[in-house]
Amino acid sequence: MTDKNPELDRWNQRYDQDSYLFGTAPNAFLARQADRLPAHGRVLAVADGDGRNGVWLAEHGLEVLSVDFSPVALAKAEKLAALRGVSIETLETSLYDWAWPEATFDVIVAIFFQFAEPSNRALVFQGIRQALKPGGLLLLEGYRPEQVDYGTGGPPQRENMYTEALLRDAFGDHEIELLESYDAEVDEGAGHSGMSALIDLVARKPA
């Protein structure tokens, strides 16, 4: 498969396999936040790839919009949803060009979108802030700069990674319920496997 966008072509090729690149189970951090999820509501799964997180959220009775720029990934997400007996809405778009809606989502889930370099990351963070409803919940996990030394997932650019100071600066006007840095073994498909330098954020937009 070829495309005029080399990065898109690379991701399409990564997803173009029978197995799921990051597995079919939800991200471990996300799964630990199950009790924080509302009983119903609309959820945005940012850069949801081949759907493991969006499908899991739909299984919890939530209305899910799964956004990614890879059509190959989104087709696999829809297939996984059908296999699990749930439905998700998918949207093929670039997070940098998307017209992020205003105050639309009760929950936004942003897991490991470390492909975003700092200026584009700022655009995505601003989009998240804009799209989250007042009182809405943000669940975000990423890698810290030390992840580059582990080499067990994510790109080799330290500047793409997160620190507590960076996340506090980006979401400091939200109520931060959890901000934690730690190292842990990750076993989430071929894409994320091994000891990893993680950082978790749970924040709520002021009502």
C-alpha positions as CSV (number, residue, x, y, z in Angstrom):
1,M,0.0,0.0,0.0
2,T,1.4,3.4,-0.9
3,D,0.2,6.9,-0.2
4,K,1.5,10.4,-0.8
5,N,1.9,10.9,2.9
6,P,4.9,8.7,4.0
7,E,3.8,8.7,7.6
8,L,0.3,7.6,6.8
9,D,1.7,4.9,4.5
10,R,4.0,3.7,7.3
11,W,1.1,3.4,9.8
12,N,-1.2,1.7,7.2
13,Q,1.5,-0.9,6.6
14,R,2.0,-1.4,10.4
15,Y,-1.7,-2.0,10.8
16,D,-2.1,-4.1,7.7
17,Q,-1.8,-7.5,9.4
18,D,-4.1,-10.2,10.8
19,S,-3.1,-9.5,14.4
20,Y,-3.8,-6.3,16.2
21,L,-0.7,-4.0,16.6
22,F,-1.4,-3.1,20.2
23,G,-3.5,-6.1,21.0
24,T,-7.3,-6.3,21.5
25,A,-7.4,-5.8,25.3
26,P,-7.7,-2.2,26.6
27,N,-4.7,-0.2,27.7
28,A,-3.9,-1.1,31.3
29,F,-4.2,2.4,32.6
30,L,-7.5,2.9,30.9
31,A,-8.9,-0.3,32.4
32,R,-7.9,0.8,35.9
33,Q,-10.1,3.9,35.4
34,A,-13.3,1.9,34.8
35,D,-14.9,3.1,38.0
36,R,-14.4,6.8,37.0
37,L,-16.3,6.3,33.8
38,P,-19.9,7.7,33.6
39,A,-22.8,5.2,33.2
40,H,-23.5,6.8,29.8
41,G,-22.2,9.6,27.7
42,R,-20.2,10.4,24.6
43,V,-16.5,9.5,24.5
44,L,-13.7,10.6,22.1
45,A,-10.9,8.0,21.6
46,V,-8.0,10.1,20.2
47,A,-5.7,8.3,17.8
48,D,-7.5,5.1,18.6
49,G,-5.6,2.9,16.0
50,D,-7.2,-0.5,15.5
51,G,-9.7,0.0,18.2
52,R,-8.8,-1.8,21.4
53,N,-9.7,1.2,23.6
54,G,-12.7,2.5,21.8
55,V,-14.3,-1.0,21.6
56,W,-13.7,-1.5,25.4
57,L,-15.4,1.9,26.1
58,A,-18.3,0.9,23.9
59,E,-18.6,-2.4,25.9
60,H,-19.1,-0.1,29.0
61,G,-22.2,1.3,27.4
62,L,-20.6,4.6,26.1
63,E,-21.2,6.2,22.8
64,V,-17.7,6.2,21.2
65,L,-16.1,8.2,18.4
66,S,-12.8,6.6,17.4
67,V,-10.6,9.0,15.5
68,D,-7.5,8.0,13.6
69,F,-5.8,9.0,10.3
70,S,-5.3,5.4,9.2
71,P,-8.2,3.9,7.2
72,V,-6.6,0.4,7.7
73,A,-6.6,0.9,11.5
74,L,-10.2,2.1,11.5
75,A,-11.4,-0.8,9.4
76,K,-9.9,-3.2,11.9
77,A,-11.5,-1.2,14.8
78,E,-14.9,-1.6,13.2
79,K,-14.2,-5.4,12.7
80,L,-13.2,-5.7,16.4
81,A,-16.4,-3.9,17.5
82,A,-18.5,-6.2,15.4
83,L,-16.8,-9.3,16.9
84,R,-17.5,-7.9,20.4
85,G,-21.1,-7.1,19.6
86,V,-20.9,-3.4,20.0
87,S,-20.8,-0.4,17.7
88,I,-18.5,2.5,17.5
89,E,-18.4,5.5,15.2
90,T,-15.1,6.0,13.3
91,L,-13.7,9.1,11.8
92,E,-10.7,9.2,9.4
93,T,-8.9,12.5,10.0
94,S,-5.6,14.1,11.0
95,L,-5.7,15.4,14.6
96,Y,-3.9,18.5,13.4
97,D,-6.4,19.4,10.7
98,W,-9.6,18.3,12.4
99,A,-12.1,21.0,13.4
100,W,-12.4,19.9,17.0
101,P,-16.0,20.3,18.2
102,E,-16.8,22.6,21.1
103,A,-17.8,21.0,24.5
104,T,-19.0,17.8,23.0
105,F,-17.5,14.8,24.9
106,D,-18.1,13.6,28.4
107,V,-14.9,11.7,28.3
108,I,-11.7,12.0,26.2
109,V,-9.3,9.1,26.1
110,A,-5.8,9.9,24.8
111,I,-3.4,6.9,25.0
112,F,0.2,6.9,23.6
113,F,-0.1,9.4,20.7
114,Q,3.6,10.1,21.0
115,F,4.0,10.6,17.3
116,A,3.0,14.3,17.8
117,E,6.1,16.6,18.0
118,P,5.8,19.5,20.3
119,S,4.0,22.1,18.1
120,N,1.5,19.6,16.9
121,R,1.1,18.2,20.4
122,A,0.1,21.7,21.5
123,L,-2.6,21.7,18.8
124,V,-4.0,18.4,20.0
125,F,-4.0,19.4,23.6
126,Q,-5.9,22.6,22.7
127,G,-8.3,20.5,20.8
128,I,-8.9,18.2,23.7
129,R,-9.5,21.1,26.0
130,Q,-12.0,22.5,23.5
131,A,-13.9,19.3,22.8
132,L,-14.3,18.2,26.5
133,K,-17.6,19.2,28.1
134,P,-17.5,21.3,31.3
135,G,-17.2,18.6,34.1
136,G,-15.8,16.2,31.5
137,L,-13.1,13.6,32.2
138,L,-9.7,13.4,30.5
139,L,-7.8,10.1,30.7
140,L,-4.3,10.4,29.2
141,E,-1.3,8.1,29.2
142,G,2.0,8.6,27.5
143,Y,5.7,7.9,27.8
144,R,8.3,10.0,29.6
145,P,11.6,10.9,28.0
146,E,13.3,7.9,29.6
147,Q,11.2,5.7,27.3
148,V,13.7,6.3,24.5
149,D,16.3,4.4,26.6
150,Y,14.0,1.4,27.0
151,G,13.1,1.3,23.3
152,T,10.0,-0.8,24.0
153,G,7.5,1.4,22.2
154,G,7.0,4.9,20.9
155,P,9.3,7.0,18.7
156,P,13.0,7.8,19.4
157,Q,12.4,11.5,19.9
158,R,12.6,12.5,23.6
159,E,10.9,15.8,22.8
160,N,7.7,14.0,21.9
161,M,7.4,12.5,25.4
162,Y,5.6,13.9,28.4
163,T,6.7,15.1,31.8
164,E,4.6,16.1,34.8
165,A,5.5,19.7,34.4
166,L,4.4,19.6,30.7
167,L,1.1,18.1,31.6
168,R,0.5,20.4,34.5
169,D,1.2,23.3,32.2
170,A,-1.2,22.0,29.5
171,F,-4.1,21.1,31.8
172,G,-3.3,23.0,35.0
173,D,-6.7,24.8,34.9
174,H,-8.4,21.4,35.1
175,E,-8.9,19.5,38.3
176,I,-6.0,17.0,38.3
177,E,-7.2,13.9,40.1
178,L,-4.1,11.8,39.2
179,L,-0.7,12.6,37.8
180,E,1.7,9.8,38.2
181,S,5.1,8.9,36.8
182,Y,6.4,5.3,37.1
183,D,8.1,2.4,35.3
184,A,6.2,-0.8,34.5
185,E,6.1,-3.8,32.2
186,V,3.8,-3.2,29.3
187,D,2.3,-6.1,27.3
188,E,0.0,-4.5,24.8
189,G,0.6,-6.3,21.4
190,A,3.8,-6.1,19.4
191,G,3.7,-2.3,19.4
192,H,4.1,-1.8,23.2
193,S,6.0,-4.6,24.9
194,G,8.5,-4.5,27.8
195,M,9.6,-2.2,30.6
196,S,8.4,1.3,29.9
197,A,8.6,4.8,31.4
198,L,5.0,5.8,31.8
199,I,3.1,8.9,32.9
200,D,-0.7,8.9,33.7
201,L,-3.0,11.9,33.9
202,V,-6.6,11.9,35.1
203,A,-8.1,15.4,34.9
204,R,-11.6,17.0,35.0
205,K,-12.5,20.1,33.1
206,P,-14.1,22.7,35.5
207,A,-17.9,22.7,35.4
